[in-house]
Amino acid sequence: MSAGNGGGEANGPVRRAPEGAPEGIPILAAHGSAFRMGGFDWDLLAGTMEMDDAALAVFDVGREEYDGRPESLNSRVLPDEASRLDALVAQALKDGSDQYGAYFRIHRRDGVHQWTHTQGMVHRDATGRPVRIIGVLRDATHELTESAARLGLDEDAAGAGVVEAPRPPSPTPVR
């Protein structure tokens, strides 16, 4: 991807992380809410899921409403889609996958059905048992509405429901 240099030369040295700080800048933490994108950390052993404020906003749930249990979000996900999403995640955990992704709809409190996309990375212990999922969650309504418009489809004609996102190839370890 190349957008050039914005029409001019750089106005000074390239900004670098301070000494001892992790490489890069926390882009998602700083700007995720503007893109309606947030993150989650799901502890499969404890049955709890930490979500950042941007992820909660995607679900249209306030921090004070969320009790840290993923099942408490079920009331937002359309019932048929909740079952399919649960099955998709369960299959990824069972078959040894290291990632999953899906599009699904949630019901916002204003009555609007919102397309949402989630992608998770499954972390396993030394025995291969899944112990944690780190992931992102984002409002995908705009992209799917635009795609449907380009294809001349509407939600009824195209069908609705959980759509499994293609899995990217597993990274090859660098040796």
CNS distance restraints for C-alpha pairs under 8 A (distance, minus, plus):
assign (resid   5 and name CA) (resid   9 and name CA) 6.54 0.50 0.50
assign (resid   5 and name CA) (resid  10 and name CA) 7.36 0.50 0.50
assign (resid  10 and name CA) (resid  14 and name CA) 7.93 0.50 0.50
assign (resid  16 and name CA) (resid  24 and name CA) 7.55 0.50 0.50
assign (resid  17 and name CA) (resid  21 and name CA) 6.04 0.50 0.50
assign (resid  17 and name CA) (resid  22 and name CA) 7.14 0.50 0.50
assign (resid  17 and name CA) (resid  23 and name CA) 6.16 0.50 0.50
assign (resid  17 and name CA) (resid  24 and name CA) 6.24 0.50 0.50
assign (resid  17 and name CA) (resid  25 and name CA) 7.10 0.50 0.50
assign (resid  26 and name CA) (resid  30 and name CA) 6.08 0.50 0.50
assign (resid  27 and name CA) (resid  31 and name CA) 5.76 0.50 0.50
assign (resid  27 and name CA) (resid  32 and name CA) 7.17 0.50 0.50
assign (resid  28 and name CA) (resid  32 and name CA) 4.44 0.50 0.50
assign (resid  28 and name CA) (resid  37 and name CA) 7.69 0.50 0.50
assign (resid  28 and name CA) (resid  38 and name CA) 7.23 0.50 0.50
assign (resid  29 and name CA) (resid  38 and name CA) 7.86 0.50 0.50
assign (resid  31 and name CA) (resid  35 and name CA) 6.97 0.50 0.50
assign (resid  32 and name CA) (resid  36 and name CA) 6.07 0.50 0.50
assign (resid  32 and name CA) (resid  37 and name CA) 4.80 0.50 0.50
assign (resid  32 and name CA) (resid  38 and name CA) 5.75 0.50 0.50
assign (resid  32 and name CA) (resid  54 and name CA) 6.48 0.50 0.50
assign (resid  33 and name CA) (resid  37 and name CA) 5.59 0.50 0.50
assign (resid  33 and name CA) (resid  38 and name CA) 6.68 0.50 0.50
assign (resid  33 and name CA) (resid  53 and name CA) 7.85 0.50 0.50
assign (resid  33 and name CA) (resid  54 and name CA) 4.77 0.50 0.50
assign (resid  33 and name CA) (resid  55 and name CA) 7.98 0.50 0.50
assign (resid  33 and name CA) (resid  57 and name CA) 7.91 0.50 0.50
assign (resid  35 and name CA) (resid 138 and name CA) 7.80 0.50 0.50
assign (resid  36 and name CA) (resid  54 and name CA) 6.32 0.50 0.50
assign (resid  36 and name CA) (resid  55 and name CA) 7.56 0.50 0.50
assign (resid  36 and name CA) (resid  57 and name CA) 7.36 0.50 0.50
assign (resid  36 and name CA) (resid  58 and name CA) 6.07 0.50 0.50
assign (resid  36 and name CA) (resid 138 and name CA) 5.66 0.50 0.50
assign (resid  36 and name CA) (resid 139 and name CA) 5.68 0.50 0.50
assign (resid  37 and name CA) (resid  54 and name CA) 5.89 0.50 0.50
assign (resid  37 and name CA) (resid  55 and name CA) 6.10 0.50 0.50
assign (resid  37 and name CA) (resid  58 and name CA) 6.95 0.50 0.50
assign (resid  37 and name CA) (resid 136 and name CA) 6.97 0.50 0.50
assign (resid  37 and name CA) (resid 137 and name CA) 5.69 0.50 0.50
assign (resid  37 and name CA) (resid 138 and name CA) 4.16 0.50 0.50
assign (resid  37 and name CA) (resid 139 and name CA) 6.61 0.50 0.50
assign (resid  38 and name CA) (resid  51 and name CA) 7.57 0.50 0.50
assign (resid  38 and name CA) (resid  52 and name CA) 6.12 0.50 0.50
assign (resid  38 and name CA) (resid  53 and name CA) 7.14 0.50 0.50
assign (resid  38 and name CA) (resid  54 and name CA) 4.50 0.50 0.50
assign (resid  38 and name CA) (resid  55 and name CA) 3.92 0.50 0.50
assign (resid  38 and name CA) (resid  56 and name CA) 7.60 0.50 0.50
assign (resid  38 and name CA) (resid  58 and name CA) 7.53 0.50 0.50
assign (resid  38 and name CA) (resid 136 and name CA) 5.63 0.50 0.50
assign (resid  38 and name CA) (resid 137 and name CA) 5.39 0.50 0.50
assign (resid  38 and name CA) (resid 138 and name CA) 6.33 0.50 0.50
assign (resid  39 and name CA) (resid  51 and name CA) 5.95 0.50 0.50
assign (resid  39 and name CA) (resid  52 and name CA) 5.79 0.50 0.50
assign (resid  39 and name CA) (resid  54 and name CA) 7.38 0.50 0.50
assign (resid  39 and name CA) (resid  55 and name CA) 5.65 0.50 0.50
assign (resid  39 and name CA) (resid 134 and name CA) 7.56 0.50 0.50
assign (resid  39 and name CA) (resid 135 and name CA) 5.61 0.50 0.50
assign (resid  39 and name CA) (resid 136 and name CA) 4.31 0.50 0.50
assign (resid  39 and name CA) (resid 137 and name CA) 5.98 0.50 0.50
assign (resid  40 and name CA) (resid  49 and name CA) 6.59 0.50 0.50
assign (resid  40 and name CA) (resid  50 and name CA) 5.52 0.50 0.50
assign (resid  40 and name CA) (resid  51 and name CA) 4.37 0.50 0.50
assign (resid  40 and name CA) (resid  52 and name CA) 6.46 0.50 0.50
assign (resid  40 and name CA) (resid  55 and name CA) 7.11 0.50 0.50
assign (resid  40 and name CA) (resid 133 and name CA) 7.98 0.50 0.50
assign (resid  40 and name CA) (resid 134 and name CA) 5.85 0.50 0.50
assign (resid  40 and name CA) (resid 135 and name CA) 5.30 0.50 0.50
assign (resid  40 and name CA) (resid 136 and name CA) 6.15 0.50 0.50
assign (resid  40 and name CA) (resid 137 and name CA) 7.60 0.50 0.50
assign (resid  41 and name CA) (resid  49 and name CA) 5.51 0.50 0.50
assign (resid  41 and name CA) (resid  50 and name CA) 5.14 0.50 0.50
assign (resid  41 and name CA) (resid  51 and name CA) 6.55 0.50 0.50
assign (resid  41 and name CA) (resid 132 and name CA) 7.20 0.50 0.50
assign (resid  41 and name CA) (resid 133 and name CA) 5.94 0.50 0.50
assign (resid  41 and name CA) (resid 134 and name CA) 4.63 0.50 0.50
assign (resid  41 and name CA) (resid 135 and name CA) 6.57 0.50 0.50
assign (resid  42 and name CA) (resid  47 and name CA) 7.36 0.50 0.50
assign (resid  42 and name CA) (resid  48 and name CA) 5.90 0.50 0.50
assign (resid  42 and name CA) (resid  49 and name CA) 4.08 0.50 0.50
assign (resid  42 and name CA) (resid  50 and name CA) 6.32 0.50 0.50
assign (resid  42 and name CA) (resid 132 and name CA) 5.50 0.50 0.50
assign (resid  42 and name CA) (resid 133 and name CA) 4.99 0.50 0.50
assign (resid  42 and name CA) (resid 134 and name CA) 6.27 0.50 0.50
assign (resid  43 and name CA) (resid  47 and name CA) 5.74 0.50 0.50
assign (resid  43 and name CA) (resid  48 and name CA) 5.37 0.50 0.50
assign (resid  43 and name CA) (resid  49 and name CA) 5.99 0.50 0.50
assign (resid  43 and name CA) (resid 131 and name CA) 6.35 0.50 0.50
assign (resid  43 and name CA) (resid 132 and name CA) 4.74 0.50 0.50
assign (resid  43 and name CA) (resid 133 and name CA) 6.78 0.50 0.50
assign (resid  44 and name CA) (resid  48 and name CA) 6.89 0.50 0.50
assign (resid  44 and name CA) (resid 130 and name CA) 7.24 0.50 0.50
assign (resid  44 and name CA) (resid 131 and name CA) 5.07 0.50 0.50
assign (resid  44 and name CA) (resid 132 and name CA) 5.20 0.50 0.50
assign (resid  44 and name CA) (resid 133 and name CA) 7.34 0.50 0.50
assign (resid  45 and name CA) (resid 131 and name CA) 5.86 0.50 0.50
assign (resid  45 and name CA) (resid 132 and name CA) 7.58 0.50 0.50
assign (resid  47 and name CA) (resid  69 and name CA) 6.58 0.50 0.50
assign (resid  47 and name CA) (resid  70 and name CA) 7.61 0.50 0.50
assign (resid  48 and name CA) (resid  68 and name CA) 5.41 0.50 0.50
assign (resid  48 and name CA) (resid  69 and name CA) 4.87 0.50 0.50
assign (resid  48 and name CA) (resid  70 and name CA) 6.55 0.50 0.50
assign (resid  49 and name CA) (resid  68 and name CA) 5.27 0.50 0.50
assign (resid  49 and name CA) (resid  69 and name CA) 5.80 0.50 0.50
assign (resid  49 and name CA) (resid  70 and name CA) 5.88 0.50 0.50
assign (resid  50 and name CA) (resid  68 and name CA) 5.99 0.50 0.50
assign (resid  51 and name CA) (resid  55 and name CA) 5.88 0.50 0.50
assign (resid  51 and name CA) (resid  56 and name CA) 6.39 0.50 0.50
assign (resid  51 and name CA) (resid  68 and name CA) 7.81 0.50 0.50
assign (resid  52 and name CA) (resid  56 and name CA) 6.44 0.50 0.50
assign (resid  53 and name CA) (resid  57 and name CA) 6.14 0.50 0.50
assign (resid  53 and name CA) (resid  62 and name CA) 7.90 0.50 0.50
assign (resid  53 and name CA) (resid  63 and name CA) 6.89 0.50 0.50
assign (resid  54 and name CA) (resid  58 and name CA) 6.37 0.50 0.50
assign (resid  55 and name CA) (resid  59 and name CA) 6.61 0.50 0.50
assign (resid  55 and name CA) (resid 136 and name CA) 7.68 0.50 0.50
assign (resid  55 and name CA) (resid 137 and name CA) 5.95 0.50 0.50
assign (resid  55 and name CA) (resid 138 and name CA) 7.10 0.50 0.50
assign (resid  56 and name CA) (resid  60 and name CA) 6.12 0.50 0.50
assign (resid  56 and name CA) (resid  61 and name CA) 5.19 0.50 0.50
assign (resid  56 and name CA) (resid  62 and name CA) 6.34 0.50 0.50
assign (resid  56 and name CA) (resid  63 and name CA) 6.93 0.50 0.50
assign (resid  57 and name CA) (resid  61 and name CA) 5.80 0.50 0.50
assign (resid  57 and name CA) (resid  62 and name CA) 6.92 0.50 0.50
assign (resid  58 and name CA) (resid 116 and name CA) 7.79 0.50 0.50
assign (resid  58 and name CA) (resid 137 and name CA) 7.30 0.50 0.50
assign (resid  58 and name CA) (resid 138 and name CA) 6.22 0.50 0.50
assign (resid  58 and name CA) (resid 139 and name CA) 5.95 0.50 0.50
assign (resid  59 and name CA) (resid  73 and name CA) 7.70 0.50 0.50
assign (resid  59 and name CA) (resid  76 and name CA) 6.91 0.50 0.50
assign (resid  59 and name CA) (resid 106 and name CA) 7.21 0.50 0.50
assign (resid  59 and name CA) (resid 108 and name CA) 7.25 0.50 0.50
assign (resid  60 and name CA) (resid 108 and name CA) 6.02 0.50 0.50
assign (resid  60 and name CA) (resid 109 and name CA) 7.04 0.50 0.50
assign (resid  61 and name CA) (resid  65 and name CA) 6.29 0.50 0.50
assign (resid  61 and name CA) (resid  66 and name CA) 6.79 0.50 0.50
assign (resid  62 and name CA) (resid  66 and name CA) 6.58 0.50 0.50
assign (resid  66 and name CA) (resid  72 and name CA) 7.18 0.50 0.50
assign (resid  66 and name CA) (resid  73 and name CA) 7.95 0.50 0.50
assign (resid  67 and name CA) (resid  72 and name CA) 7.16 0.50 0.50
assign (resid  68 and name CA) (resid  72 and name CA) 7.84 0.50 0.50
assign (resid  69 and name CA) (resid  73 and name CA) 7.75 0.50 0.50
assign (resid  70 and name CA) (resid  74 and name CA) 7.51 0.50 0.50
assign (resid  73 and name CA) (resid  77 and name CA) 7.07 0.50 0.50
assign (resid  74 and name CA) (resid  78 and name CA) 7.92 0.50 0.50
assign (resid  74 and name CA) (resid  79 and name CA) 7.82 0.50 0.50
assign (resid  74 and name CA) (resid  82 and name CA) 6.76 0.50 0.50
assign (resid  75 and name CA) (resid  79 and name CA) 7.99 0.50 0.50
assign (resid  76 and name CA) (resid 106 and name CA) 5.20 0.50 0.50
assign (resid  76 and name CA) (resid 107 and name CA) 5.09 0.50 0.50
assign (resid  76 and name CA) (resid 108 and name CA) 6.72 0.50 0.50
assign (resid  77 and name CA) (resid  81 and name CA) 6.64 0.50 0.50
assign (resid  77 and name CA) (resid  82 and name CA) 5.62 0.50 0.50
assign (resid  77 and name CA) (resid 104 and name CA) 7.75 0.50 0.50
assign (resid  77 and name CA) (resid 105 and name CA) 6.20 0.50 0.50
assign (resid  77 and name CA) (resid 106 and name CA) 4.26 0.50 0.50
assign (resid  77 and name CA) (resid 107 and name CA) 6.12 0.50 0.50
assign (resid  78 and name CA) (resid  82 and name CA) 6.02 0.50 0.50
assign (resid  78 and name CA) (resid 105 and name CA) 6.28 0.50 0.50
assign (resid  78 and name CA) (resid 106 and name CA) 5.66 0.50 0.50
assign (resid  78 and name CA) (resid 107 and name CA) 6.48 0.50 0.50
assign (resid  79 and name CA) (resid  83 and name CA) 6.53 0.50 0.50
assign (resid  80 and name CA) (resid  84 and name CA) 6.50 0.50 0.50
assign (resid  80 and name CA) (resid 161 and name CA) 7.55 0.50 0.50
assign (resid  81 and name CA) (resid  85 and name CA) 5.91 0.50 0.50
assign (resid  81 and name CA) (resid 104 and name CA) 6.32 0.50 0.50
assign (resid  81 and name CA) (resid 105 and name CA) 7.08 0.50 0.50
assign (resid  81 and name CA) (resid 161 and name CA) 5.68 0.50 0.50
assign (resid  81 and name CA) (resid 162 and name CA) 5.50 0.50 0.50
assign (resid  82 and name CA) (resid  86 and name CA) 6.02 0.50 0.50
assign (resid  83 and name CA) (resid  87 and name CA) 6.20 0.50 0.50
assign (resid  84 and name CA) (resid  88 and name CA) 6.13 0.50 0.50
assign (resid  84 and name CA) (resid 162 and name CA) 6.35 0.50 0.50
assign (resid  85 and name CA) (resid  89 and name CA) 6.27 0.50 0.50
assign (resid  85 and name CA) (resid 102 and name CA) 7.44 0.50 0.50
assign (resid  85 and name CA) (resid 104 and name CA) 7.58 0.50 0.50
assign (resid  85 and name CA) (resid 162 and name CA) 6.46 0.50 0.50
assign (resid  86 and name CA) (resid  90 and name CA) 6.02 0.50 0.50
assign (resid  87 and name CA) (resid  91 and name CA) 6.01 0.50 0.50
assign (resid  88 and name CA) (resid  92 and name CA) 6.34 0.50 0.50
assign (resid  88 and name CA) (resid 100 and name CA) 7.82 0.50 0.50
assign (resid  88 and name CA) (resid 164 and name CA) 7.74 0.50 0.50
assign (resid  89 and name CA) (resid  93 and name CA) 6.27 0.50 0.50
assign (resid  89 and name CA) (resid 100 and name CA) 6.97 0.50 0.50
assign (resid  90 and name CA) (resid  94 and name CA) 6.07 0.50 0.50
assign (resid  91 and name CA) (resid  95 and name CA) 5.88 0.50 0.50
assign (resid  92 and name CA) (resid  96 and name CA) 6.23 0.50 0.50
assign (resid  92 and name CA) (resid  97 and name CA) 4.95 0.50 0.50
assign (resid  92 and name CA) (resid  98 and name CA) 7.38 0.50 0.50
assign (resid  92 and name CA) (resid  99 and name CA) 7.14 0.50 0.50
assign (resid  92 and name CA) (resid 100 and name CA) 6.44 0.50 0.50
assign (resid  93 and name CA) (resid  97 and name CA) 6.39 0.50 0.50
assign (resid  93 and name CA) (resid 122 and name CA) 7.35 0.50 0.50
assign (resid  93 and name CA) (resid 130 and name CA) 6.25 0.50 0.50
assign (resid  96 and name CA) (resid 128 and name CA) 7.60 0.50 0.50
assign (resid  97 and name CA) (resid 122 and name CA) 7.23 0.50 0.50
assign (resid  98 and name CA) (resid 121 and name CA) 5.67 0.50 0.50
assign (resid  98 and name CA) (resid 122 and name CA) 4.84 0.50 0.50
assign (resid  98 and name CA) (resid 123 and name CA) 7.00 0.50 0.50
assign (resid  98 and name CA) (resid 170 and name CA) 7.61 0.50 0.50
assign (resid  99 and name CA) (resid 119 and name CA) 7.22 0.50 0.50
assign (resid  99 and name CA) (resid 120 and name CA) 5.53 0.50 0.50
assign (resid  99 and name CA) (resid 121 and name CA) 4.47 0.50 0.50
assign (resid  99 and name CA) (resid 122 and name CA) 5.72 0.50 0.50
assign (resid  99 and name CA) (resid 167 and name CA) 6.85 0.50 0.50
assign (resid 100 and name CA) (resid 119 and name CA) 5.67 0.50 0.50
assign (resid 100 and name CA) (resid 120 and name CA) 5.46 0.50 0.50
assign (resid 100 and name CA) (resid 121 and name CA) 6.82 0.50 0.50
assign (resid 100 and name CA) (resid 164 and name CA) 7.90 0.50 0.50
assign (resid 100 and name CA) (resid 165 and name CA) 7.43 0.50 0.50
assign (resid 100 and name CA) (resid 167 and name CA) 6.37 0.50 0.50
assign (resid 101 and name CA) (resid 117 and name CA) 7.28 0.50 0.50
assign (resid 101 and name CA) (resid 118 and name CA) 5.52 0.50 0.50
assign (resid 101 and name CA) (resid 119 and name CA) 4.15 0.50 0.50
assign (resid 101 and name CA) (resid 120 and name CA) 6.38 0.50 0.50
assign (resid 101 and name CA) (resid 164 and name CA) 5.91 0.50 0.50
assign (resid 101 and name CA) (resid 165 and name CA) 4.83 0.50 0.50
assign (resid 101 and name CA) (resid 166 and name CA) 7.06 0.50 0.50
assign (resid 101 and name CA) (resid 167 and name CA) 6.93 0.50 0.50
assign (resid 102 and name CA) (resid 117 and name CA) 5.68 0.50 0.50
assign (resid 102 and name CA) (resid 118 and name CA) 5.57 0.50 0.50
assign (resid 102 and name CA) (resid 119 and name CA) 6.63 0.50 0.50
assign (resid 102 and name CA) (resid 162 and name CA) 6.42 0.50 0.50
assign (resid 102 and name CA) (resid 163 and name CA) 5.45 0.50 0.50
assign (resid 102 and name CA) (resid 164 and name CA) 4.28 0.50 0.50
assign (resid 102 and name CA) (resid 165 and name CA) 4.83 0.50 0.50
assign (resid 103 and name CA) (resid 115 and name CA) 6.74 0.50 0.50
assign (resid 103 and name CA) (resid 116 and name CA) 5.56 0.50 0.50
assign (resid 103 and name CA) (resid 117 and name CA) 4.38 0.50 0.50
assign (resid 103 and name CA) (resid 118 and name CA) 6.57 0.50 0.50
assign (resid 103 and name CA) (resid 140 and name CA) 7.82 0.50 0.50
assign (resid 103 and name CA) (resid 161 and name CA) 7.81 0.50 0.50
assign (resid 103 and name CA) (resid 162 and name CA) 5.39 0.50 0.50
assign (resid 103 and name CA) (resid 163 and name CA) 5.07 0.50 0.50
assign (resid 103 and name CA) (resid 164 and name CA) 6.41 0.50 0.50
assign (resid 103 and name CA) (resid 165 and name CA) 6.86 0.50 0.50
assign (resid 104 and name CA) (resid 115 and name CA) 5.69 0.50 0.50
assign (resid 104 and name CA) (resid 116 and name CA) 5.33 0.50 0.50
assign (resid 104 and name CA) (resid 117 and name CA) 6.40 0.50 0.50
assign (resid 104 and name CA) (resid 161 and name CA) 5.95 0.50 0.50
assign (resid 104 and name CA) (resid 162 and name CA) 4.52 0.50 0.50
assign (resid 104 and name CA) (resid 163 and name CA) 6.68 0.50 0.50
assign (resid 105 and name CA) (resid 113 and name CA) 6.12 0.50 0.50
assign (resid 105 and name CA) (resid 114 and name CA) 5.31 0.50 0.50
assign (resid 105 and name CA) (resid 115 and name CA) 4.43 0.50 0.50
assign (resid 105 and name CA) (resid 116 and name CA) 5.69 0.50 0.50
assign (resid 105 and name CA) (resid 161 and name CA) 7.04 0.50 0.50
assign (resid 105 and name CA) (resid 162 and name CA) 7.44 0.50 0.50
assign (resid 106 and name CA) (resid 113 and name CA) 5.58 0.50 0.50
assign (resid 106 and name CA) (resid 114 and name CA) 5.31 0.50 0.50
assign (resid 106 and name CA) (resid 115 and name CA) 6.56 0.50 0.50
assign (resid 106 and name CA) (resid 116 and name CA) 6.98 0.50 0.50
assign (resid 107 and name CA) (resid 111 and name CA) 6.26 0.50 0.50
assign (resid 107 and name CA) (resid 112 and name CA) 5.98 0.50 0.50
assign (resid 107 and name CA) (resid 113 and name CA) 4.72 0.50 0.50
assign (resid 107 and name CA) (resid 114 and name CA) 6.43 0.50 0.50
assign (resid 108 and name CA) (resid 112 and name CA) 5.38 0.50 0.50
assign (resid 108 and name CA) (resid 113 and name CA) 6.20 0.50 0.50
assign (resid 108 and name CA) (resid 114 and name CA) 6.94 0.50 0.50
assign (resid 114 and name CA) (resid 139 and name CA) 7.07 0.50 0.50
assign (resid 114 and name CA) (resid 140 and name CA) 7.58 0.50 0.50
assign (resid 114 and name CA) (resid 141 and name CA) 5.73 0.50 0.50
assign (resid 115 and name CA) (resid 139 and name CA) 6.16 0.50 0.50
assign (resid 115 and name CA) (resid 140 and name CA) 5.14 0.50 0.50
assign (resid 115 and name CA) (resid 141 and name CA) 4.57 0.50 0.50
assign (resid 115 and name CA) (resid 144 and name CA) 7.46 0.50 0.50
assign (resid 116 and name CA) (resid 137 and name CA) 7.10 0.50 0.50
assign (resid 116 and name CA) (resid 138 and name CA) 5.66 0.50 0.50
assign (resid 116 and name CA) (resid 139 and name CA) 4.60 0.50 0.50
assign (resid 116 and name CA) (resid 140 and name CA) 4.84 0.50 0.50
assign (resid 116 and name CA) (resid 141 and name CA) 6.69 0.50 0.50
assign (resid 117 and name CA) (resid 137 and name CA) 5.74 0.50 0.50
assign (resid 117 and name CA) (resid 138 and name CA) 5.34 0.50 0.50
assign (resid 117 and name CA) (resid 139 and name CA) 6.41 0.50 0.50
assign (resid 117 and name CA) (resid 140 and name CA) 5.82 0.50 0.50
assign (resid 118 and name CA) (resid 135 and name CA) 7.10 0.50 0.50
assign (resid 118 and name CA) (resid 136 and name CA) 5.66 0.50 0.50
assign (resid 118 and name CA) (resid 137 and name CA) 4.45 0.50 0.50
assign (resid 118 and name CA) (resid 138 and name CA) 6.51 0.50 0.50
assign (resid 119 and name CA) (resid 135 and name CA) 5.48 0.50 0.50
assign (resid 119 and name CA) (resid 136 and name CA) 5.51 0.50 0.50
assign (resid 119 and name CA) (resid 137 and name CA) 6.71 0.50 0.50
assign (resid 120 and name CA) (resid 133 and name CA) 5.93 0.50 0.50
assign (resid 120 and name CA) (resid 134 and name CA) 5.57 0.50 0.50
assign (resid 120 and name CA) (resid 135 and name CA) 4.03 0.50 0.50
assign (resid 120 and name CA) (resid 136 and name CA) 6.52 0.50 0.50
assign (resid 121 and name CA) (resid 133 and name CA) 5.42 0.50 0.50
assign (resid 121 and name CA) (resid 134 and name CA) 5.34 0.50 0.50
assign (resid 121 and name CA) (resid 135 and name CA) 6.01 0.50 0.50
assign (resid 122 and name CA) (resid 130 and name CA) 6.53 0.50 0.50
assign (resid 122 and name CA) (resid 131 and name CA) 7.68 0.50 0.50
assign (resid 122 and name CA) (resid 132 and name CA) 6.01 0.50 0.50
assign (resid 122 and name CA) (resid 133 and name CA) 4.60 0.50 0.50
assign (resid 122 and name CA) (resid 134 and name CA) 6.79 0.50 0.50
assign (resid 123 and name CA) (resid 130 and name CA) 5.80 0.50 0.50
assign (resid 123 and name CA) (resid 131 and name CA) 5.95 0.50 0.50
assign (resid 123 and name CA) (resid 132 and name CA) 5.09 0.50 0.50
assign (resid 123 and name CA) (resid 133 and name CA) 5.93 0.50 0.50
assign (resid 123 and name CA) (resid 134 and name CA) 7.78 0.50 0.50
assign (resid 124 and name CA) (resid 128 and name CA) 5.11 0.50 0.50
assign (resid 124 and name CA) (resid 129 and name CA) 5.10 0.50 0.50
assign (resid 124 and name CA) (resid 130 and name CA) 4.16 0.50 0.50
assign (resid 124 and name CA) (resid 131 and name CA) 5.33 0.50 0.50
assign (resid 124 and name CA) (resid 132 and name CA) 6.90 0.50 0.50
assign (resid 125 and name CA) (resid 129 and name CA) 5.45 0.50 0.50
assign (resid 125 and name CA) (resid 130 and name CA) 6.48 0.50 0.50
assign (resid 125 and name CA) (resid 131 and name CA) 6.45 0.50 0.50
assign (resid 140 and name CA) (resid 144 and name CA) 6.20 0.50 0.50
assign (resid 141 and name CA) (resid 145 and name CA) 5.87 0.50 0.50
assign (resid 142 and name CA) (resid 146 and name CA) 6.01 0.50 0.50
assign (resid 143 and name CA) (resid 147 and name CA) 6.06 0.50 0.50
assign (resid 144 and name CA) (resid 148 and name CA) 6.01 0.50 0.50
assign (resid 145 and name CA) (resid 149 and name CA) 6.12 0.50 0.50
assign (resid 146 and name CA) (resid 150 and name CA) 6.20 0.50 0.50
assign (resid 147 and name CA) (resid 151 and name CA) 6.26 0.50 0.50
assign (resid 148 and name CA) (resid 152 and name CA) 5.95 0.50 0.50
assign (resid 148 and name CA) (resid 153 and name CA) 4.89 0.50 0.50
assign (resid 148 and name CA) (resid 154 and name CA) 6.11 0.50 0.50
assign (resid 148 and name CA) (resid 155 and name CA) 7.80 0.50 0.50
assign (resid 149 and name CA) (resid 153 and name CA) 5.95 0.50 0.50
assign (resid 149 and name CA) (resid 154 and name CA) 7.25 0.50 0.50
assign (resid 153 and name CA) (resid 157 and name CA) 6.20 0.50 0.50
assign (resid 153 and name CA) (resid 158 and name CA) 6.05 0.50 0.50
assign (resid 154 and name CA) (resid 158 and name CA) 5.98 0.50 0.50
assign (resid 155 and name CA) (resid 159 and name CA) 5.85 0.50 0.50
assign (resid 155 and name CA) (resid 160 and name CA) 6.29 0.50 0.50
assign (resid 156 and name CA) (resid 160 and name CA) 7.08 0.50 0.50
